């Protein structure tokens, strides 16, 4: 008998039992197990088009001593100031616009989207680049500032703010062809052909 008592003391006690889940936790787990997993979004095929010019890989970045953007301030892309090739940038393709659904959301540059500002999304142009957009349907031109990435739909080259699309006469017309070129350095100068 003494051996049985000593043996019982030598065996490690069983770990404490896990507390049983509450009825709310059981219900939430049951709902999760019956819902299908969200499908991974399909990546749209990228249309073949010329990419925006980039500085040479061997170019050393100049140290301006400037710090990054302050909290809440939009990011800036240094390429726009030191890339002379942007002056020759031209592109033609389809434009779309976005408005109320995205109003006040953060853009890829970090600033909040304002559908009433003259801004646009482009896949490769540096943030802050000022671009002339000319409608190939209406012939109107407008100057916008790149502050977002996109468009995320195949076959389009630029997403315009509602204000820019309205100025071009594109509201209600759907997706229409446009021509892009870098705007004059002086923001007060009109776009060529305006």
C-alpha positions as a Markdown table, in Angstrom:
| # | Residue | x | y | z |
|---|---|---|---|---|
| 1 | Unk | 0.0 | 0.0 | 0.0 |
| 2 | Unk | 2.9 | 2.3 | 0.8 |
| 3 | Unk | 4.2 | 1.8 | -2.8 |
| 4 | Unk | 0.8 | 2.8 | -4.2 |
| 5 | Unk | 0.8 | 6.0 | -2.2 |
| 6 | Unk | 4.3 | 6.9 | -3.2 |
| 7 | Unk | 3.6 | 6.1 | -6.9 |
| 8 | Unk | 0.6 | 8.3 | -6.8 |
| 9 | Unk | 2.7 | 11.2 | -5.5 |
| 10 | Unk | 5.3 | 10.7 | -8.2 |
| 11 | Unk | 2.8 | 11.2 | -11.1 |
| 12 | Unk | 2.4 | 14.8 | -12.3 |
| 13 | Unk | -1.1 | 16.2 | -11.7 |
| 14 | Unk | -3.3 | 16.6 | -14.8 |
| 15 | Unk | -3.4 | 20.2 | -16.1 |
| 16 | Unk | -6.5 | 22.2 | -15.1 |
| 17 | Unk | -9.4 | 21.8 | -17.5 |
| 18 | Unk | -9.9 | 24.7 | -20.0 |
| 19 | Unk | -13.0 | 26.7 | -19.1 |
| 20 | Unk | -15.9 | 25.9 | -21.4 |
| 21 | Unk | -16.8 | 28.6 | -24.0 |
| 22 | Unk | -19.7 | 30.8 | -23.3 |
| 23 | Unk | -22.9 | 30.5 | -25.4 |
| 24 | Unk | -21.9 | 33.6 | -27.3 |
| 25 | Unk | -18.5 | 32.2 | -28.2 |
| 26 | Unk | -20.1 | 28.9 | -29.3 |
| 27 | Unk | -22.5 | 30.8 | -31.6 |
| 28 | Unk | -19.7 | 32.9 | -33.1 |
| 29 | Unk | -17.6 | 29.9 | -33.8 |
| 30 | Unk | -20.6 | 28.1 | -35.4 |
| 31 | Unk | -21.2 | 31.1 | -37.7 |
| 32 | Unk | -17.5 | 31.3 | -38.7 |
| 33 | Unk | -17.5 | 27.6 | -39.6 |
| 34 | Unk | -20.5 | 27.9 | -41.9 |
| 35 | Unk | -19.4 | 31.0 | -43.8 |
| 36 | Unk | -17.2 | 30.4 | -46.9 |
| 37 | Unk | -13.7 | 31.8 | -46.9 |
| 38 | Unk | -13.5 | 35.0 | -48.9 |
| 39 | Unk | -12.0 | 34.4 | -52.4 |
| 40 | Unk | -8.7 | 36.0 | -53.1 |
| 41 | Unk | -9.1 | 39.0 | -55.4 |
| 42 | Unk | -8.0 | 38.4 | -59.0 |
| 43 | Unk | -5.1 | 40.6 | -60.2 |
| 44 | Unk | -6.1 | 42.3 | -63.4 |
| 45 | Unk | -3.8 | 41.8 | -66.3 |
| 46 | Unk | -1.6 | 44.9 | -66.9 |
| 47 | Unk | -1.9 | 46.4 | -70.3 |
| 48 | Unk | 1.3 | 47.0 | -72.2 |
| 49 | Unk | 2.2 | 50.6 | -72.0 |
| 50 | Unk | 5.3 | 52.7 | -71.6 |
| 51 | Unk | 6.3 | 53.2 | -68.0 |
| 52 | Unk | 6.9 | 56.6 | -66.5 |
| 53 | Unk | 10.6 | 57.5 | -66.8 |
| 54 | Unk | 12.8 | 56.6 | -63.8 |
| 55 | Unk | 16.1 | 58.1 | -62.8 |
| 56 | Unk | 19.2 | 56.0 | -63.6 |
| 57 | Unk | 20.0 | 53.2 | -61.0 |
| 58 | Unk | 23.5 | 54.4 | -60.5 |
| 59 | Unk | 22.5 | 58.0 | -59.6 |
| 60 | Unk | 23.2 | 58.7 | -55.9 |
| 61 | Unk | 20.4 | 60.3 | -54.0 |
| 62 | Unk | 21.1 | 63.9 | -53.0 |
| 63 | Unk | 21.0 | 64.4 | -49.2 |
| 64 | Unk | 18.9 | 67.5 | -48.8 |
| 65 | Unk | 18.7 | 67.1 | -45.0 |
| 66 | Unk | 14.9 | 67.1 | -45.3 |
| 67 | Unk | 13.0 | 64.8 | -43.0 |
| 68 | Unk | 10.0 | 62.7 | -43.9 |
| 69 | Unk | 6.4 | 64.1 | -43.9 |
| 70 | Unk | 5.0 | 65.2 | -40.6 |
| 71 | Unk | 2.2 | 63.1 | -39.1 |
| 72 | Unk | -0.9 | 63.6 | -41.2 |
| 73 | Unk | 0.9 | 65.2 | -44.0 |
| 74 | Unk | 1.0 | 63.6 | -47.5 |
| 75 | Unk | 4.0 | 61.7 | -48.7 |
| 76 | Unk | 6.1 | 63.4 | -51.4 |
| 77 | Unk | 8.0 | 61.6 | -54.1 |
| 78 | Unk | 11.4 | 63.2 | -54.6 |
| 79 | Unk | 11.6 | 62.0 | -58.2 |
| 80 | Unk | 9.3 | 64.7 | -59.5 |
| 81 | Unk | 11.9 | 67.4 | -58.8 |
| 82 | Unk | 15.1 | 65.6 | -60.0 |
| 83 | Unk | 13.8 | 63.8 | -63.1 |
| 84 | Unk | 14.1 | 65.8 | -66.2 |
| 85 | Unk | 12.6 | 62.9 | -68.3 |
| 86 | Unk | 9.2 | 63.7 | -66.9 |
| 87 | Unk | 9.0 | 66.8 | -69.1 |
| 88 | Unk | 8.7 | 64.4 | -72.1 |
| 89 | Unk | 6.1 | 62.1 | -70.6 |
| 90 | Unk | 3.0 | 61.6 | -72.7 |
| 91 | Unk | 0.5 | 58.8 | -72.6 |
| 92 | Unk | -2.9 | 58.1 | -74.2 |
| 93 | Unk | -5.5 | 55.7 | -72.9 |
| 94 | Unk | -8.8 | 55.4 | -71.1 |
| 95 | Unk | -9.8 | 57.5 | -68.1 |
| 96 | Unk | -12.3 | 56.8 | -65.4 |
| 97 | Unk | -13.3 | 58.9 | -62.3 |
| 98 | Unk | -14.1 | 58.3 | -58.7 |
| 99 | Unk | -16.1 | 60.4 | -56.3 |
| 100 | Unk | -18.3 | 60.2 | -53.2 |
| 101 | Unk | -17.6 | 56.5 | -52.4 |
| 102 | Unk | -13.9 | 57.3 | -51.8 |
| 103 | Unk | -14.3 | 60.9 | -50.5 |
| 104 | Unk | -12.2 | 61.4 | -47.3 |
| 105 | Unk | -10.4 | 58.0 | -47.6 |
| 106 | Unk | -6.7 | 58.0 | -47.5 |
| 107 | Unk | -4.9 | 57.9 | -50.8 |
| 108 | Unk | -1.6 | 56.0 | -51.5 |
| 109 | Unk | 0.3 | 59.3 | -50.8 |
| 110 | Unk | -1.2 | 59.5 | -47.3 |
| 111 | Unk | -3.5 | 62.5 | -47.9 |
| 112 | Unk | -7.3 | 62.3 | -47.8 |
| 113 | Unk | -9.1 | 62.1 | -51.1 |
| 114 | Unk | -11.2 | 65.1 | -51.9 |
| 115 | Unk | -13.5 | 64.5 | -54.9 |
| 116 | Unk | -13.7 | 68.3 | -55.3 |
| 117 | Unk | -10.0 | 68.8 | -55.8 |
| 118 | Unk | -8.3 | 68.5 | -59.1 |
| 119 | Unk | -6.4 | 65.2 | -58.4 |
| 120 | Unk | -5.8 | 61.9 | -60.1 |
| 121 | Unk | -4.5 | 58.4 | -59.6 |
| 122 | Unk | -1.7 | 57.0 | -61.8 |
| 123 | Unk | 0.2 | 53.8 | -61.6 |
| 124 | Unk | 3.7 | 55.1 | -61.9 |
| 125 | Unk | 4.0 | 58.9 | -62.0 |
| 126 | Unk | 5.5 | 60.3 | -58.8 |
| 127 | Unk | 3.2 | 61.8 | -56.2 |
| 128 | Unk | 2.9 | 65.5 | -56.6 |
| 129 | Unk | 3.4 | 65.5 | -60.4 |
| 130 | Unk | 1.2 | 68.0 | -62.1 |
| 131 | Unk | -0.4 | 66.5 | -65.2 |
| 132 | Unk | -2.4 | 68.0 | -68.1 |
| 133 | Unk | -5.3 | 65.7 | -69.0 |
| 134 | Unk | -7.0 | 66.3 | -72.3 |
| 135 | Unk | -10.3 | 64.6 | -73.2 |
| 136 | Unk | -10.1 | 63.1 | -76.7 |
| 137 | Unk | -13.9 | 63.3 | -76.8 |
| 138 | Unk | -14.7 | 66.8 | -75.6 |
| 139 | Unk | -11.3 | 68.5 | -76.4 |
| 140 | Unk | -11.2 | 70.1 | -73.0 |
| 141 | Unk | -8.1 | 70.1 | -70.8 |
| 142 | Unk | -7.5 | 70.3 | -67.1 |
| 143 | Unk | -4.5 | 70.2 | -64.8 |
| 144 | Unk | -4.5 | 67.6 | -62.0 |
| 145 | Unk | -2.0 | 66.6 | -59.3 |
| 146 | Unk | -1.1 | 62.9 | -58.8 |
| 147 | Unk | -1.9 | 61.9 | -55.3 |
| 148 | Unk | -2.9 | 58.2 | -55.5 |
| 149 | Unk | -2.1 | 54.9 | -57.2 |
| 150 | Unk | -4.4 | 53.4 | -59.7 |
| 151 | Unk | -6.4 | 52.8 | -61.7 |
| 152 | Unk | -6.9 | 49.2 | -60.6 |
| 153 | Unk | -9.0 | 48.2 | -63.6 |
| 154 | Unk | -7.4 | 46.9 | -66.7 |
| 155 | Unk | -7.3 | 49.1 | -69.8 |
| 156 | Unk | -7.3 | 52.4 | -67.9 |
| 157 | Unk | -4.4 | 54.8 | -67.5 |
| 158 | Unk | -5.8 | 57.4 | -65.0 |
| 159 | Unk | -8.5 | 57.7 | -62.4 |
| 160 | Unk | -9.7 | 61.3 | -62.1 |
| 161 | Unk | -11.4 | 63.1 | -59.2 |
| 162 | Unk | -15.0 | 64.0 | -59.7 |
| 163 | Unk | -14.1 | 67.7 | -60.1 |
| 164 | Unk | -11.5 | 66.9 | -62.8 |
| 165 | Unk | -14.0 | 64.6 | -64.7 |
| 166 | Unk | -16.7 | 67.3 | -64.5 |
| 167 | Unk | -14.3 | 70.0 | -65.9 |
| 168 | Unk | -13.4 | 67.7 | -68.8 |
| 169 | Unk | -17.1 | 67.1 | -69.5 |
| 170 | Unk | -16.8 | 63.4 | -68.8 |
| 171 | Unk | -19.5 | 62.9 | -66.1 |
| 172 | Unk | -22.2 | 60.7 | -67.5 |
| 173 | Unk | -20.1 | 59.6 | -70.4 |
| 174 | Unk | -18.4 | 56.7 | -68.7 |
| 175 | Unk | -14.9 | 55.6 | -69.5 |
| 176 | Unk | -13.4 | 57.8 | -72.2 |
| 177 | Unk | -10.0 | 58.3 | -74.0 |
| 178 | Unk | -7.7 | 61.0 | -72.7 |
| 179 | Unk | -4.1 | 62.2 | -73.4 |
| 180 | Unk | -1.7 | 62.9 | -70.5 |
| 181 | Unk | 1.3 | 65.1 | -70.4 |
| 182 | Unk | 3.3 | 66.7 | -67.6 |
| 183 | Unk | 2.0 | 70.2 | -66.9 |
| 184 | Unk | 4.2 | 73.3 | -67.1 |
| 185 | Unk | 6.4 | 74.0 | -64.1 |
| 186 | Unk | 4.4 | 77.2 | -63.4 |
| 187 | Unk | 1.0 | 76.0 | -62.0 |
| 188 | Unk | -0.5 | 79.3 | -63.3 |
| 189 | Unk | 0.3 | 78.5 | -66.9 |
| 190 | Unk | -2.5 | 76.7 | -68.8 |
| 191 | Unk | -2.0 | 73.2 | -70.3 |
| 192 | Unk | -1.0 | 73.2 | -73.9 |
| 193 | Unk | -4.0 | 73.2 | -76.2 |
| 194 | Unk | -6.3 | 74.8 | -73.5 |
